[in-house]
Amino acid sequence: MASTSTTEMDEVDDAGRERPRRHVLLALVVAVLSAGVWVLVRGHLIDDAFITLAYARNLAFHGHWGLIELGTSNTATSPLSVLVLAALTLVVRDAVLAAAILFVLCQVVIAVGLARLGDRAGLPRWFSPLAVALLTVNPLLISSIGLEVEFGVAALVCLLVFSAERRPVLVGVAAGVLVLIRVDLVLIALVVILLRARFWAGLGKTVPAALVVALPWFVFSWLALGSAVPDTLIIKTLQKSWGVFGFSNGPVLYEGVFPWATWLSFLPAALGAVAFVCWLPTLVRRGPAAAALLPFAALVPAGAVHYLAYSRLHVPPYHWYYGPSIAVTTIFFAAAVAAVAGRAPAAALWTVGAPAVLSAVGLVGVSAAFYAWGGLPRPFAPIMSNHTTTAQYERIGPALGRLVGSSTVRSGGEIGVLAYSCGCSIVDLFDDRGAVGPAIAQREATMGSLGRMLVDWNFHNFDYDVAPVKPEYALTPTPVGAPAPANVVAKWRIASPWAGDQELYLVRADGG
């Protein structure tokens, strides 16, 4: 008896020592591969990614919270992304390199965190690599690299780990971090916390920890920046939709322009939702895979809540808004495949387990092949809504800066890459605080009494006396073949699969 007990203890000790080594190896492999992914995607980072990078660079080098140096603005949707990128930029002296480092770190956190969850749930060791691969090659998520989607997924995985391990203080810390990454991620945090078994246990520690992490920033933002929640809350909800397409039916719009990318982006989420519906009855029957998926049980409901909330807000279908819902349901899909393959009875292994694994691996292979189709590096992200390539905007930016000098120029609808590269004052609602005041009034006119009260509270310290900027120049994108505007100073030919061929004119806005 004593001998058997000693042998079992030795096996447990060996497993305990082997697991950290395996996780370190996983982290190293994921870091190297993720660095390679960044090299491929750097050339097609979307325009909005450079809004965050411009904020981070200004904060790092000038101690200034704003898209440009002209004045303070509060349109960085992810304040924690800006703060972390600014800290990294101080060290490496380049905001784009800082974004690469953050991306790799997030990938490593996701991989190791999912490995810990998988070990705890008794899933096969390949669960974490499969989940990371599905997330990494997803066309929509690839198209969102450089934004805060990856950061949010990493924080969510930490929340799942701490929740499964019943560490209430760290659950609160992770929840607070999620809210600072994007305020709407509070919905996902709440669902994950509330769907735990005995969710109330530890809330007395979780809630204060979350408040300690998140509240100081929102108080600072409210007092110093004029609004607790970024001004994009007003800007995006004012836009409402693109024609007949809003967030709820946005995938239909993208499917019409990028059919393969859209199907490959949303298919893992659909499979995750189907797997969740199929899994629920096993909780009653206590099938082999039932317990294995409990640490991931909240993911599909959390994704559904996030999707429904955005649909209710009536915001435009910016593709990265779908990122959280796709990511969480994809992780559940990977966990379900691993649970079925690793815990299925022998009789069902080849009829259920093997097809499940082959479908997931096949999805990874097809998505990777689709990304590489046509050659690498790609000029455009698989899904995008910009008017031209990042590379062309990076060429136009310095020329624009030389032309306008110290004058201001109104953007042509896209401001990120040009603001980052031109060294000039390019303005629109994202950095012209004087134009935000009228936008607030316009939004309040369409709201009920409760909505107006919340908006008034959020902008209680907003300075409505700041006058809108009156730029000397303006950028005007015009379809090729259309008459040129008056007072043209320069023009550039631009094109994208989304917007087609256009001429981007720089014109004098004052008629001079």
Stockholm file with secondary structure:
# STOCKHOLM 1.0

chainA/1-512         MASTSTTEMDEVDDAGRERPRRHVLLALVVAVLSAGVWVLVRGHLIDDAFITLAYARNLAFHGHWGLIELGTSNTATSPLSVLVLAALTLVVRDAVLAAAILFVLCQVVIAVGLARLGDRAGLPRWFSPLAVALLTVNPLLISSIGLEVEFGVAALVCLLVFSAERRPVLVGVAAGVLVLIRVDLVLIALVVILLRARFWAGLGKTVPAALVVALPWFVFSWLALGSAVPDTLIIKTLQKSWGVFGFSNGPVLYEGVFPWATWLSFLPAALGAVAFVCWLPTLVRRGPAAAALLPFAALVPAGAVHYLAYSRLHVPPYHWYYGPSIAVTTIFFAAAVAAVAGRAPAAALWTVGAPAVLSAVGLVGVSAAFYAWGGLPRPFAPIMSNHTTTAQYERIGPALGRLVGSSTVRSGGEIGVLAYSCGCSIVDLFDDRGAVGPAIAQREATMGSLGRMLVDWNFHNFDYDVAPVKPEYALTPTPVGAPAPANVVAKWRIASPWAGDQELYLVRADGG
#=GR chainA/1-512 SS CHHHHHHHHHHHHHHHHHHHHHHHHHHHHHHHHHHHHHHHHGGGCCHHHHHHHHHHHHHHHHCCCSSSTTSCCCCCSCHHHHHHHHHHHHHHSCHHHHHHHHHHHHHHHHHHHHHHHHHHHTCCTTHHHHHHHHHHHCHHHHTTTTSSHHHHHHHHHHHHHHHHTTCHHHHHHHHHHHHHHCGGGHHHHHHHHHTSTTTTTTHHHHHHHHHHHHHHHHHHIIIIISCSSCTHHHHHHHHCCBTTBCSTTHHHHHHHHSHHHHHHHHHHHHHHHHHHHHHHHHHHHTCTTTGGGGGGTTHHHHHHHHHHHHHHHTCCCCGGGGHHHHHHHHHHHHHHHHHHHHHSCHHHIIIIIHHHHHHHHHHHHHHHHHHHTTCSSCSSCSSCCCSSCHHHHHHHHHHHHHHHTTSEEECSSCCHHHHHHHCSEEESTTTCHHHHHHHHHHHHTTSCHHHHHHHHHHTTTCCTTCCCCCCSEEEEEEETTSCCCSSEEEEEEEEETTTEEEEEEEEETTCC
#=GC SS_cons         CHHHHHHHHHHHHHHHHHHHHHHHHHHHHHHHHHHHHHHHHGGGCCHHHHHHHHHHHHHHHHCCCSSSTTSCCCCCSCHHHHHHHHHHHHHHSCHHHHHHHHHHHHHHHHHHHHHHHHHHHTCCTTHHHHHHHHHHHCHHHHTTTTSSHHHHHHHHHHHHHHHHTTCHHHHHHHHHHHHHHCGGGHHHHHHHHHTSTTTTTTHHHHHHHHHHHHHHHHHHIIIIISCSSCTHHHHHHHHCCBTTBCSTTHHHHHHHHSHHHHHHHHHHHHHHHHHHHHHHHHHHHTCTTTGGGGGGTTHHHHHHHHHHHHHHHTCCCCGGGGHHHHHHHHHHHHHHHHHHHHHSCHHHIIIIIHHHHHHHHHHHHHHHHHHHTTCSSCSSCSSCCCSSCHHHHHHHHHHHHHHHTTSEEECSSCCHHHHHHHCSEEESTTTCHHHHHHHHHHHHTTSCHHHHHHHHHHTTTCCTTCCCCCCSEEEEEEETTSCCCSSEEEEEEEEETTTEEEEEEEEETTCC
//
